[in-house]
Amino acid sequence: MDIAGYFIKHKVTSWLVALIMGVGGAIAFLELGRLEDPAFTLKMAMVITPYPGASPEQVEEELTYPLENAIQQLAYVDKITSISSAGLSQITVEVQSTYGAEELPQIWDELRRRINDLRPNLPPGVEEPQIRDDFADVYGIFLMVSGEGYRYRELRDFADYLRRELVLVEGVGKVSLAGVPQEQVHLEISRERMSALGIAPQRLYDLLSRQNVVSDAGKMLVGSESIRLHPTGEFEDVSELERLIISEPGSSRCVYLGDIATVSRGFAEEPSNLYRAQGHPALGLGVSFANHVNVVDVGNAVTARLAELDADRPAGMQVKMFYNQAQEVEESVSGFVLNFVISVAIVIGVLLIFMGLRSGLLIGLVLALTVLGTFIFMRLLDIELQRISLGALVIALGMLVDNAIVIVEGILVGRQRGQSTLQSARDIVQQTKLPLLGATAIAVIAFAPIGLSDDSTGEYCLSLFQVLLISLLLSWVTAITLTPFFASLFFRDQPGQTQETAEHQDPYKGLIFTLYRRLLGSALRHRAMTLVLLVVMLGASVYGFSLVRQAFFPPSNTPMFFIDLWLPKGSDIRYTEQVTAEVDQYVLAQPGVTTVTSTIGQGALRFILTYFPQRIHANYAQLLVRTEEREQIEPLIAELDRYFKQQHPTAQVKLKQLMLGPGSDSKIEARFTGPDPQVLRRLGAEAIAIMRADPVSDAVMHDWRERTKLVRPQFVESQARELGVDKRDLDTLLKMNFSGLNVGLYRDGTRMLPIVARTPDAERLNAATLNDLLVWSSARSTYVPVEQVVSGFVTLWEDPMIMREDRKRTLTVQADPSIISEQTATELFTRLRPQIEAIELPRGYHLEWGGEYESSRDAQKAVFGSLPLGYLAMFLITVLLFDSIKRASIIWATVPLAVIGVTLGFLLTGIPFGFMALLGFLSLSGMLVKNGIVLVDEIGLQIDSGKDAYSALVDAAISRVRPVAMAALTTILGMAPLLTDAFFQSMAVVIMFGLGFATILTLVILPLLYSLTYRIAPPREGAA
């Protein structure tokens, strides 16, 4: 089929295709969704189940264990981790990576059914399990509502107003409030007055629980009307509670609740989560976006709506935006678009210099249309503009011109030999369309392990493969269709020049071709010496690669870092807030710090996909710190490290940067599994000692934390039975006196407020009153001293948390390399691993490695799982192109040459070899094979034309110097802007140095291997 001739002759069709690609691509670009990072699904859910009063061990055995068994029966489950603490079970369920986002709702529904089926078999006292399958929701706009002098109720009311308004903005998916303490109605009951009046506590609790319930009084028929009955008696105001009669029926004295208690509205004393912003108490407000929207447009709409609502903001109250994904995306996309434009300019500039003005403009025009056409398909496939897809376009730029260079080069050579533009275009397209298609397919398949990887890293990088697939295949289409058409416009046939007049013109007489001819001739004459030198270089590079620094994913460019603050286990959340308030004031005072947001009790709302919030811990706080510039982070971290060691030596502090890509909480994790907590703690202590002995180790701790105190009243059952007191009466007494007891519900419009009975502060917050307590005796209908049912109070130590992984008790020792040390986790891990693995493990105990090692291993396993199939397909395509295993093997033998350049590149730059570098290395093989195909195909054509074998070999190599070198040069220089991008810089080093060195060596080594394989000897000096 004469494809080139068709498009040259049918100019209207060609212009129409070009117009559709150009205009349609421009429109598609404007309509593409925009994100900061590609969306990847966190296939996780949490099952949170309260079990009030149960010890961590009881929670583990009676609640967590049966729940885990039920969950484990689901075929979709990959991993189950759990935390069993006093009164609370937290289970995290991870689904196997093979299941997609569209299947998750059905999986979570089945999870709910399994847990609901188990519910009747759980112990009495277990509350309803909460299944949070929105655990992975990302709140791209993270606002903090604060105001000096404002109470939480006033902050909450305004934040709730904002929530109701913002959720109506088009493109907004959900708006959530965080850090709102539970509002309560407090009954501060005087023990002295209650015992003096002889009021039974159970009667009081029963009255409060029954008084304010909603119950149906029915209807009555009056004539033809049915009228609903609705008696009064419900509380309309908190003050009405004080008028509740609590004395026994028939009592001589009428006792009101106000006689023994003070009623007030307030907030829970021990909230589960608190926020601070810029040194003041605050509430968090998170706005998540709907799927497949332009984040920038929706973010701007939210910002505009906030500006409109600012008139309703109470004076002195502030609404500060801690994180605005729309702004981050706009800056990120603008930066990448700038890099892209620079890359395009570099590629076109190279083409103009080395191929002339017309050729450069022609290939530049085809490149622009290919990129715009790629945007059309991205829009159709809902591929957003984000870090990975834009990076893929930059990576593809150099390769997009490869096919067009070969076609233009062929047309130029044909014209120099006297052919018309039409004829030379026909010949070169017919000659190279299948080899170029095969080479393009191989280049695409080289990136296939990314697209076929089924883990979270593969999903994160999926758009890299998708964009390269689209753009490279489109570049082949434009090369054999639009390139000949535009060549016919750019290169007008010169009248009077024929093939006879031009046959003596040598198109390869330039200086570069002459030097290359001499180099190639010398290598072919000294084949043994050349191969020895090559083997030495390969051996040196393989050894040198062992000296290259390793990493998984780099830190983000966002000027932000985190301070994880762990106080001793058992610390009250109110004390944690005090310490956090002191710390955030100090951090705010540091130069370069712009914003400090603190979350206490658990992690913040997930405001970015790669942020992993910590679960519920009263002794935990996290400070999210933003600086003016990214370069200020490391000096600031060094200063804060000194501050914490001097001012808060008992706190365990982890200073960490925001990372790109999926990962784990700590970069180095040693997991010990076994049945006995004491043995696990001993093994953990040994590992901690080894880690702390290394000066680079930082934030060394284990996840079971310190053991905590436990007070155990010694209940004397025989005496208690005589008095009519049981253990529940004692538990209720202790809870009311020291924590507060939920005894009812107060309805206030849309809010349901628990009614909490407790003693006044002077009694409740004083542990010395423990022996003065009075417990109600149902046998004697009076209060008796607690000493009559308790023989004493014993203080013990207990494990505050029991961590499990896949239903086994697991203690995880964690460490990170100090940020100021500039060492990678791999370097530290390499030193620590043999020492920790040397720890003697008792029978039944095991050691596993987690952290960055596990994440990297799993990601590489997923990539390498599809690698053999991909490489087999690439090799088979090469064989089918030439119908020769020998020629295919010659091409593939040049691929390892890339190691020489790659090793040199990393040793010179000092950049760590990360996961993206691994993907770059795999894709590099496709680029080299593509170049090899172009060269070997030309050798075959020259030999088939009747030339002697040696001349055909040399002439073919020389004829392919310009397209091969230009393809490599455009790719290398087009990648240059990515050297400044933290995420892609390691891949840029691989491709730039690897392709550069391998291309030079391939142009020499491939003809040499071809001559050895086919026994093509150079002519003797005398014969020449």
Order of alpha helices (4+ residues) and beta strands (2+ residues): alpha-alpha-beta-alpha-beta-beta-alpha-beta-beta-alpha-beta-beta-alpha-alpha-beta-beta-alpha-beta-beta-beta-alpha-beta-alpha-alpha-alpha-alpha-alpha-alpha-alpha-alpha-alpha-alpha-alpha-alpha-beta-alpha-beta-beta-alpha-beta-beta-alpha-beta-beta-alpha-alpha-beta-beta-alpha-beta-beta-beta-beta-beta-alpha-beta-alpha-alpha-alpha-alpha-alpha-alpha-alpha
